[in-house]
Amino acid sequence: MSRDSATVNGYELAYSLDGHPDRPVVVLSHSLATCMDLWAYQVPLLAHRFRVLRYDLRGHGRSAAPGNAYTFEELASDVAALLDHLQIKRAAFVGLSIGGMIGQTFALQYPDKLSGLVLCSTGSRTEPQAKKTMEDRLHQVRTEGMKSQVQATLTRWFSSKFIEEAPATMAWVSDLILATSVDGYAGCVHAIQALDLTDALSEVQAKTLVIPGELDLGFPENVSRVIQQKIPLSDLILLKGAAHLGNVEQAHRFNEILLDFLVRISR
């Protein structure tokens, strides 16, 4: 598991590349306030069949935070620049939450670089009430730091049953949240507040799989249905028994769904 960094768009972006160089590439893009480690349950299985590229978003994990207000165009161009740096022509893109929003933008801006798209627990437009909620969270983070978000975030991300059954996992995810820089968090929230992609999604050309979590209150199934109905070559599979971070809460089930799709589109 090699960890490295590249200078893209004027800042240091951390990434990790696993699997045989001759295999098709899959990019994994994590959620807000975590890092590439969030995909730890997926890498062993994926790297068996693919070349797996994970990276840390701006101001997350080991990536630098250039400023404190980002756009999805910038976040998608980070991925394009990283692929160019690594001389990778095309890749499938798997994005979770904000990662899925980056994936939609990437599909619209760089169709020639995309071999397939997986959108997990994500949305395509931020409504006014959600913008207000995010503004409140941002204020809290700026005054009290990332620790102010841990409990509420865990409650949103996981079912109460899983929170109770997996205290060690909760401690791990808590540490990922706490390790996120305030500027990185703020910059990404800024992007999410401006999210408005729904009407453009009919232009996405890539084969797409949408995976909402059955118990995700923040991004319920109907939000994913909107995305799936807009993207021409798309399917939707509901991840049973999972809230927002389905790749952690229902890792085995998630992996089977993901791998089946990626193997089919790579044939």
N, C-alpha and C positions, 0 to 999 in steps of 0.2 A: 504493500500500500504506500505508493510514493506521494509525498506532499510537496508542493512546489508553489511558486508564485510567478506572476507575469505582470509586466507593466502594461496596462491597457487603459486607454482614454485618460492617461496622465496620472494614474494611481496604481498601487500594488494590489492585485487581486489574487487571493489564495485559491488553489485548486488541487485536485487529486485525480490521478488517472490509474485505473485498474483494468486488468484483462489483456488479452493478446492483441498486439498492434494491428493484426490483419482482420480483426472482427469489426462488424458494424458498430458505430459509436452511439451511445445513449447519454444524453446530458440530464443530470438531476438537479433541479432548482428548489431549494428549501423554503420553508415558511418564514414569516416575519419573526424576529427575535429568537432565531435558532442559528444553525450553521450547517455545513455539509454533513456533520456527524449524524444529523437527523435521519440520514439514509442508511445507517449502519445495518439495519435488518434486511436491506435490499441488496447491498453490494455483493455478498458472497454468491448468491444465486444468479444475479445479473452478470457478474464478471466471468461466470462459467460459460456464458454464451455470447457476451458482448464486450466491447471496450467501454468502460463506465467513466464518464467525466463528471465529477462533482465540483462545485465551487462555492465560495462564501460570497453572499451579496455584499455590496458596499456597506462598510461599518458593522459587519457581522463576522463572527469567527475571527480569522486572521487577516481579513481584507481591510485595507485602509478606508477611512470615511472622507471622501472628498466633498466637503460642504455638508449642509443639513437639509437640502431640498432637492429631491431627484424626480425625474419623469420616467415613465415606462419606456419611452424612446431611448433614454440613456441606459436604463437597466437592460434592455434588449440588445443595445449596441455593445454592452460589456461582453455579452455571450458571443456575439458575432466576432468581436475583436479577439476573444480568447480562442475561438475556433481557428481564426486566421493565424494567430500566433503558433498554434499547435499543428498547423497545416492540415486541418480536418475540413474536408469539403462539405460533407453533409452529416447530419445527426438526427436521431429521434430526440424529442424534447419532452421530459416528464417534469411537470411543475405542480407544486402543492401550495394552495392558498395564494400568497403573493407570487410564488413561483409560477402558478397557473396563469396569473395575469401577465407576467413577463412572457410566458409561452404564447399567449394569444397575440401579444404585440409582436413577438419574434416571427410568428407565422405570417402576420400581415406585412412585416417589413422585409423579411429575409426568406421568402418562399423557396428560393433555390438552395438554401442551406438546410432545409428541413425535410426529413424522410418520414416523419410521423409525429403525432402530438398526443400527449396524455395530460388531461386537466383534472386534478384531484382537489376536491373540497375548495372550490374557488368560485368567483363571480366575474361578471363582465361589466357591471356598472355599480357605482357607489351612490346610494340614495341619500337625500338631504339629512335624514335622521341619523344615518350611519356616519356621515361626515361630522356631524355634531358630536356624536359619541367618541369618534377618533380624536377630535379636537380636545375633548375633556381628558382623554387618556394621555395625550401629548403634554398637556399642561401639568398633569400629575407626574409624568416622567421627568419633565424639566425641573420641577420643584423637589421631588422626593427620590428621583433615580429609578432604575429599572426594578428595584425590589418592590416598588409600589404595584407592579403589574403581575407578580408571580401567582398569587392565589387565584385571582379573577381569571387569569389566562388559563391556568390548569383546568378550572371549572368549565371554561368554554371549549377547551380542546379535547377533553376526555369525558366519557360517561362516568357517573358517580360510582358505578359498580367497579369500573377499572381503576379509578382513583383509590378506592378502598383496597383493591386486591394487589395493586402494584406500587407500593411505597418507594421501592428502589428506583423504579422507572420515573416516578414523580420527582424524586431528588435529582436524577440525571437531567430531565427536561428543565427543571428549575434552574439548574446551573447553566444550561444553554441560554436561558432568558437573561440571567444575571450577567453573563459574559458579553451581551450585546451592548455596543456603545450607544449612548444617548443620541449622538448625531446620526448614526446609522439607522436607528429606530425612527427618529424624526424624519429623516430623508425619505425613507420608504413609506411612512404614513402619508407624507405629502403626495407621493405618487398615487397611493390608494385613494386618497380623497378626490383626485381628479379622474379616476377611472371611468371611462365611458366608451366601451368598445362594442356593445351589443349590436348596433346597427351595421358595423363594419364586418361582423363575423361571417356573413354570407360569402365574403371574398376569400376565406381560408380554403386553400386547395389541398392541404395535407389530410391523409386519413387520420381520424381523431377518435380517441376514446375518452369519455367523461366519466369520472368515478367519484360520485358524491358519497358521503358517509350518512348512513341511515339516521343517525342520532345527532347530526350536526345542526345546531340551532342557528349558528351564524350564517352558514351557507347551506340551507336545506335543499332537498332534492329538486324542488321546483325552480330554484335558481340555476341549477345545472341543466334542467330540462330546457330552459330558455337558450342556453349556449348550444345544446345538442340540436335543437330545432333550427338554429341559425346556420350551423356549420354543415355544408352539404354531405361530406363523406364521414359521418360521425355515428357512433353508438354510445349508449350509456349503460353502465352496470352499477347498480346500487350496492355499496359495500355494507353488508349487514353487520349489526352489532358494533358499529364504529361511530364516534363523533367526528371531530375535525381532523385529528392526526391519525387517520385510518391506517397509514403505513406503519404506525407504532402499535396502536390498539388492536388491530387485526392483521398483524404483519404477514402471517402465512396466507391468509385468504387474499390479501392485497397482492402479495407476490405472485400468486397463481394467475390472478386476473391480468396483472401487468405483463408478466412473462408471456402468457398466451398471446396477447395482442402484439407485443414487440416481435415475437418469433414469426407471427403471421405476416406482418408488414415487411419483415426483412427477407422473406423468401423471394 
